[in-house]
Amino acid sequence: MTAVASETGTPIDPLGGDTSLGARLYARLSSIPTWGLWLLVIVWTFPSFSLFVNSFRSRADQRNFGFWEVARQPDQLTLENYRTVLAEEGANNLLDSVISSFAIAIPATIIPIAFAAFAAYGFAWIDFKGRNWLFIATVSLMAVPLQVALIPLLQTYVGGAHLTVPFTERTLTLLPDLDLNTRGGISVWLTHTGFAMPFSIFLLHNYITELPKEVFESARLDGAGHFTMFWRLVLPLSVPALAAFAIFQFLWTWNDYLIALTMLSGGNPVDLPTTVLIANLAGDFGRNEHLLPAGAFVQAFFPLLVFFSLQRYFVRGLLAGSVKG
């Protein structure tokens, strides 16, 4: 590690005088050269690049030659795989499944943002009894594994929730039988919303808490209520955090396989998203496995578009509430 000299010629200690283990590790990581980071980027993207090239190659070429052979035999490249996955008919139509994915991802992104923004403002700027304990309990729900709750949730969506009163024969209906798994993506929306709320409240709360207190005091003096302050002040100032969470949530819901497969198991196959359709694209005995790279990149196009469209907010939103002052 190279010492840095100040303007007076005195070497500057990169550890700042701190010799703890954390400071030493931080100094080591900070000294990694840029070329080392680019090497990690190349290693990380190499498999994705190979899949991208294979998405333009036939089944025979994928099986018999490595993807690097395209450099010597560019005639291997073809759009036939994309034509096939986009021209499938019926329940295997990838374009229909893209529409179904949008029908799931857009509401499952907007709904938790709307609820979490109100909740985060309440935890940050409304003083009520038990606020701190309720916030801790809400954030603690992030530790609940998704897989543990899927089957109970599915049973509730299909058969409702009923409670038998002890020592009696009476049964109370807490939630009627709604058969939500057969009603489009409603069950998927509710599940994604429930599991996104703890993290979204935590992220937005950290950002909203750091907004200038003087702004809210001035608004109160002008007679503004909580809803006015939320709508006119908090929302415009919280765009970076809202955009960052929107990216996270959209990518999570768009790429989700388990929740969609579980909650839509009894519904119309047309309502299944692209993740479920691509998993079945290979067919019996893997006869169409050469179509998987093309289907994967069709499915990945829209998340990449969303990410690059909102990337200017991404880092600002990730750092929400991390710096005081």
N, C-alpha and C positions, 0 to 999 in steps of 0.2 A: 504494500500500500504506500503510495507516494505522499509525502507531506506537502502541504500547500503553504506558501509563504504569504504573509500579509504585505501591505504597502511599505512597512518599515523593515521588511526583510526577516521578521520573526516568524518561524514556522507556526502554522495553525494546527492545533490538535483536532483531527476529524472527529474524535470521540467527545470533544468538549470537556475533557477532564473526567468523563464518566468511564470507569473501567469495568462496569458490570457486564454480565454475559450478554444481555440484550443489546447493549451499546456496541459490543464487539461484533456480534452477529450482524447488526445493522450496518456497521462500517464495512464488513466483508461483502455484504450483498450490494452496498452502494458502489463498491470498487469493481463490480463485474463490468467488463468492457462492452461497448455497444455491439460489437461483432458477435459476442457470446449470446446476447439476447436475440439477435437476428438468426443465429444458428438454431436456437430453440424454436423460433417461429417457423423456420423451414422444416425442422423435424416434425413439428406439430401439424403443419399443413400438407405434408407429403402424402399421407393416406387419402386425404380429401381430394388432392390433385389427381391421384391415380384413379380414384372412383369417377372423377369428372371426365377423364379421358376415356375410361371404359364405358361410360354412358353413351359414347358415340361409336362403339365397336360392336360387331356382331357376336353371337354366342360362340361361334367357332373360334373367332380371333381371341376372345377373352379366355377361352379354355386352353388354347394352344400357344399363345404368345404373350409375353409381358407387355404392359402398357407402353413401355419405352420403345417398342418396335414401331410405334406410330411415326417416330422421327425418320425411320428408313422406309416405311411403307405408308405414306399418308393416305393412300387409297382405302385403308381400313376404316377411315372415318365415314360415318353414315348417320343419318337422322332417323333411321328406321325404328330404333328403340323408342324414340320420343313419339313418332307417329303411332306406334302400337299402343303405348300407355295412354295416349290422349284420345285414341279412337275406340277404346273398349266400350262395349254397349252394356246396358242394364246396370246391375249393382256394382260392376267392376269399372264403371266410368270414372276416370280420375278427375275429370273436370267437374262432375257433379259432386265428388267428394271434396274438392277444393271449396266449392260453395258451402257445403256442409261444415267444413272447417271454419270458414268465416262466420257462419251462423252460430258456431260455438264460441270462437275466440273473441269476437267483438263484444257480445254481451258479457262474457265472463271476464273481460278486461274493464269495461265501463262500470259494471255494477259494484265490484269491490272498491274501485277508486272513489265512486260517489259516497258510499257508506264510510269508507276509511277516512276520507277528508273531513267529514263532519265529526267523526269520533276523535280524530287527531287534534282538531281545533278545540274540542271540548276538554280533552285531557291537558292541552297546553295552556289554555287561556280562561277556562271556566273553573272557578274554585267551588268544589262541592265535596261533601263528606265522603270519605273513602276513596277519593280519586286515585291516590298513589297505589293503594292495594288493588284496586280494580285494573289499573294500568299494568301492574306487575302480573296479575292473573291473566290478562289478555295476551301479553307478550309471551308468557310461559306456555301458551297453547302451541307455540311453534315447535315445542318438543314432542308433540303428539304425532306418532307416525301415521302417514296417510293410509298405509295398507291396513292398519288395524281397524280403521273406521269404515272401510268401503262396504263390507258385507252388512253391518248394522244399518248403514245409511240406505243401502239398496233395499233391505227388508222394510225400512220405514217408508221409502218412496212407493213401494209396491203394495204393502199390506197395511200401512198406517202404523200408528203407535197406540197401544192399548195397555191399560194398567188395571190389574185385578186387585181390588181392595182386600187386604188381609182379613181372614176370619169371616168373610162374606162371599156371596156368589155374584157380587156386582162387579162389572167391568166398565171402567171409564175409558172413553175414546179421547185420547189426547190429540190425535191427528187422524183424520179419516183416510180410507183407502182411496188414493188418487191415481194409482198406476202411472206415476210420473215417468217411468222408464219407457213408456210407449208414446209420450207426448213430445216428440222432437228432442231438443237439447235442454229442456228445463232442468232435468235432474243433474246434468253435467254443469249447467250454470250455477246451480245451488251449491254443488260440491266444490267447484273451483272457488266460488265466492267465500265459502266457509273457511277453507284452508288458506286463502290468501289474506284474510282479514288481519291476523296477528302481525304478519310481516309488514303489510301495507300501513297499518296503524303505527307500528314502530318506526318505519322509515319516514313517514310524513310528520309524525309527532316531533322527531328530532329536528326536522327542517323548520317546522312552524314555530317551535319553541325559540329558535334563534332569530326570529323576526324582531325588529326594533320595538321595544316596549312603548316608546314615545309615540309611535304611530297609532297604537290602540288607545292610548290615553287621549290623544288629540281627537280621535273619532268619538270617544265617549263624551268629551266636552261638547262636541257638535250634535250630540243626541243620537248617535248611531247605536243600534242594538246589535246583539250577537250575530244575527243573520246578515245584517247589512255589512258588518265588519268582515264576516266570512266571505261574502259574495264580492264585495268591492275591494277588499284589501288582501285577504289571505290567498284566495284563488289566483289573482294575477301575480302575486309575489312568489307563489309556490309552483310555478310552471316547471322549473327544472326537476324538482322532486316528483311531481306528477308524471312528467314525461319519462323519467327513469323507471318509475314503477310500472308505467304502461308498457315499456319495452320488456321488462322482466315478465310481467303477467301475460302479455301477448305471446312471447316466445314459449312460456311454460304451457299455456293452454293449446297453442297451435301444435306443439310437438308432443302433447300428451297422448299416451296410448292406453295406459291402464284404466284411468277413470272412464274414458269414452267406451272402451270395450266392456267394462263392468256395468255401467249405467245404461247403455243402449243395447244390451244383449237381447232384450225382448221386443225391441222396436223394429221399425222399418230399416232394412239394410241400406237404403238410400241416404239415411241420416248419418251414417258412419263417416268419420273424418278420414283424411288421407293417410294418417298413421296406421289405422286399422286396415285400410284397403291395401296399402303397400306391403304390410306384413303378410297378406294373403296373395300377393301378386306373383310369387314364384310358382304357385300351382302345386299339383300333386308331384311328389318325388323331385321337386326343384327343377322341373323342366323349363321354367321361364325365369330362372335366377338371373339371366343376363339383363332382364328388364329392371331389376331393382335399382341399379345406379341412376338410370334415367328417371324413374319414379321418385327417387330420393331427392334429386336436384329440382324436379318440378315442385316438390313439397317444400324445399328449402328456399325457393326464390322469394316468396313473400315475406318470411321473417327477415331475410337479408335486406329487403327493400325497406321494411319498417325500421330496422336498426340503423341503416345508413341515413335514413331521412331524419331520425331523431338523435343522431350521435352527438350533436353539439350540446344536448342537454344531459347526456349520459354520465359523463364524469362529474359534472356539477351536481347531479342528483345523487350519485354514489357518495359524494363527500358531504351530503346534507347533514348538518348538525355536528360535523366532526371537528369543527374549529370554533372556538369561543371568541367572542369579541367582534 
